[in-house]
Amino acid sequence: MKTPVVAIVGRPNVGKSTIFNRIINERVSIVEDTPGVTRDRIYAHANWLGRNFSLIDTGGIQLGNDEFNEEIKAQAEVAIDEADVIVFLTDVTAHLTLMDETIAKMLFKTNKPVILAVNKADNPEQRNDIFDFYSLGLGDPIPISGAHGTGIGDLLDEIIKNFPEENELEEDDTVKFSFIGRPNVGKSSLVNALLGEERVIVSDIEGTTRDAIDTKFTADGTEFTMVDTAGIRKRGKVYEKTEKYAVMRALSAIDRSDVVLVVIDAETGIIEQDKHVAGYAHEAGRGIVIVVNKWDLIEKDNHSMKEFETKVRQEFSYLEYAPIVFVSARTKQRIAKLPELVKKVHANQNQRIQSAVLNDLLLEATRITPTPLVNGKRLRVYYMTQVATNPPTFVVFVNDPDLLHFSYQRFLINQLRQNFDFTGTPIKLIPRERK
């Protein structure tokens, strides 16, 4: 089921990042008094009264000559395009501005629900000043305070009231996967090779793919949805507006994917940016396959593949669980293996292990490697159960969670991998104190 998307938009320094952090209850965005400090749109998952949704924090929309203005405006426009509900944030202390009116005109054209929120209404006198904002024609303004949390519940009530009905949200049971990687590693060529037709533009010019193109197809009786994404560039550098669209779409595509195929250019080798790109998918808990493209361009001997695989394992040490496949989009070498791998990883992502089996494993694991003694206190491991899939998530009950150090967590995760096929998927292990 498609998760509703909420975007917070507004001019710089009205408190978008503060409201974003209030809603998700975490400090994810940079919060600073300098106007325009939020350069990149940030996604997060949130829940209110049982309704899940994705939240987008944007840089402010600003008109003028500042070097970041076009970049920030592009980010906000992408958020507006993707959102089911838009929160238009203004600042009561600055009163109604010409820029607010300009943004309101832009939002009128979206034909989407727009909720007008007036931030920094910290006291009754300031809440009386919100009446000026009625002139924007966006309905009743909601007074809120990001600093104190006042009115956030009212805002969230209004947000979920405007969500599409759950039966209106698109149902999609296909296996969804995406190609990600820095520009010019051959993602679009891989899409075409897999589909057997010229479905997207293929070019040697970096950044040619301007949008994410979802394509459904069937292979070996399984239905897939493939999302082709534009390359993710290094953060901190200013790119043309269309490139910003590509970066944001890529992050969104990862969020919508079950499995992510991280594409590496065999000819240019692994660079630091490849690790940053893969990190997005790893942190999101997605299934991962490492795809080494352009393998046909490499001069090879009997050891080439093994040597390259060793290099990949060294550079991507946190992806030791991800299978590696060497392909060529040009010659279609091993292209047919990709759907098979995606299907396998997806199945592993959704695998469930019975608690009785897990506790037999736990008993044997602690016999092989006894629990550590920390500051004179021994870790006691009592029970393990699986609480979620996609990614597989396990809770282990112990006498003191602080005693379950990273090294022993890693040992338990390795025991899970040795006994069950979790190829391609990260595993989460959560320690809890047994009461």
BELFENLIN-V106550 format. One record per backbone hydrogen bond with DSSP energy under -0.5 kcal/mol. CO is the residue of the C=O (numbers start at 0). NH is the residue of the N-H. Records with the same first field share a line. If there is no record, write none. Layout:
BEGIN
CO->NH + NH
END
This chain:
BEGIN
3->53
4->83 + 84
5->55
6->8 + 86
7->57
8->88
9->60
10->13
14->18
15->19
16->20
17->21
18->22
19->23
20->24 + 25
25->27
29->31
33->36
36->38
41->56
43->54
45->52
47->50
49->51
50->47
51->3
52->45
53->5
54->43
55->7
56->41
59->61
65->68
67->71
68->72
69->73
70->74
71->75
72->76
73->77
74->78
75->79
76->80
77->81
78->82
83->112
84->6
85->87 + 114
86->8 + 88
87->116
89->118
90->93 + 94
91->94
96->100
97->101
98->102
99->103
100->104
101->105
102->106
103->107
104->108
105->108
106->109
107->110
112->85
113->115
114->87 + 116
115->141
116->89 + 118
117->143
118->91
119->121
122->126
123->127
124->128
125->128
126->129
127->130
128->131
129->132
130->133
131->134
132->135
133->136
140->142
141->117
143->120
144->148
148->151
149->144
150->154
151->155
152->156
153->157
154->158
155->159
156->160
157->161
158->161
159->162
164->167 + 168
165->168
169->1
173->175
174->224
175->257 + 258
176->226
177->179 + 260
178->228
179->262
180->231
181->184
185->189
186->190
187->191
188->192
189->193
190->194
191->195 + 196
196->198
204->207
207->209
211->213
212->227
214->225
216->223
218->221
221->218
222->174
223->216
224->176
225->214 + 227
226->178 + 228
227->212
230->232
233->236
239->242 + 243
240->244
241->245
242->246
243->247
244->248
245->249
246->250
247->251
248->252
249->253
250->254
251->255
252->256
253->256
257->286
258->177
259->261 + 288
260->179 + 262
261->290
263->265 + 292
264->268
270->273 + 274
271->274 + 275
272->276
273->277
274->278
275->279
276->279 + 280
277->281
278->282
279->283
280->285
281->284
286->259
287->322
288->261 + 290
289->291 + 324
290->263 + 292
291->326
292->265
293->296
294->297
297->299
300->303
302->306
303->307
304->308
305->309
306->310
307->311
308->312
309->313
310->314
311->315
313->316
315->318
316->319
318->321
320->423
322->289
324->291 + 326
326->294
327->331 + 332
331->334
332->327
333->336
334->337
335->339
336->340
337->341
338->342
339->343
340->344
341->345
342->346
343->347
344->348
345->349
347->350
348->389
353->357
354->358
355->359
356->360
357->361
358->362
359->363
360->364
361->365
362->366
363->367
364->368
371->373 + 378
372->374
373->376
376->373
378->380
379->381 + 398
382->396
384->394
387->392
391->427
392->386 + 387
393->429
394->384 + 396
395->431
396->381 + 382
397->433
399->402
400->403
402->404
404->408
405->409
406->410
407->411
408->412
409->413
410->414
411->415
412->416
413->417
414->418
415->419
419->421
421->424
423->287
425->391
427->393
428->430
429->395
431->397
432->434
END
